[in-house]
Amino acid sequence: MPGVESALIAELKQLVVTALRMEDFDPEEIGDDEPLFGDDGLGLDSVDALELVVHIEQQYGIQIEDEEVGRKAFASIAALAEFIAEKKA
């Protein structure tokens, strides 16, 4: 399973860069546990969050039920990968 999760993490990093049109950003530079939002991490905002939710729900066929669930799921790439893996299980 760890191989699947690391593949999912790489896929999610690429999705973030592509979905948010961060052309000058190398997906490999995103730390697995780096916060996606706020000044300590990538610095994404609420508009970015909305775009990511739409892409994640479409690509993985899962539902992000509410803001509280989304906040936990989008804490980092690793948290998002864990959330998707649990939903798909």
N, C-alpha and C positions, 0 to 999 in steps of 0.2 A: 504493500500500500504506500510506503514512503515514496517510491518511484513515481507513482500516480500523482501523489500530492505535489512533488517537485515539478512534474510536468505541468500540473494545473497552475502552480505558482508562476512559472515562466509564461504560460498562456495568459494569465491574468495581468501580468506586468505589461505584456504586449497590448492587451486589450485596453488598458488604462491609457497608454501612450497613443494608441490609434484613435480610440473613442473621443479623447479630449484634444486631439490634434496637437499633441506635444512633439512636433516633428524634430526639434532639436534635442530631444531627451532620449537617452539610451535606456531601454527597459531594464538592462542589467544593472543600472545604477540605483534602481529602487530597492531598498533593503526590504527583506521579507517582513520584518517586524516594525519597519518605519511607519509612523503615523501618516495616514493619507491626508488628514485635515489638520489645520492649525500651523503655527509658525515652526513647530518642531519637526515637521515632516515635509510632505510635498506641497503643502499649502493650498490644497483644493478647497473650493467653497461650495455653497449649497446648490448652485447651478451645475457644477461639476458632479455633485452627488446625484442629482436628478438624472443627468445624462448617463452616469454609470449604472444606476438602477435599471433604466430602460434597456441598456445593452446587456447587462447581466441576466435580466429576466428573459430577454429574447434569446440570447445565446445558449443559456443553460436550462431554459424551460422551468424556472423556479419562480416562486413568488416571495417578495420581501414584504411581509405583512404590514409593518408599521414603522414609524420613525425610530422607536426604541430598538427593534430588531435590526434595522438598518444601521443604526449607530454602532452596535456591537459588531455586526458583520463587516462594516467598512472601517474598522479600527486600523487595520493594516492588510497587506496582501495576504499574509499568512492566515489572519482571522477570516478573510473572505474565502480563501481556499478551503478552510475547515468548514465554514458555513455551507458552501456549495457541496462539498463532499457529504456532509450530513444530510442535506436535502435530497441528494441523488441516491443515497443509500436505501 
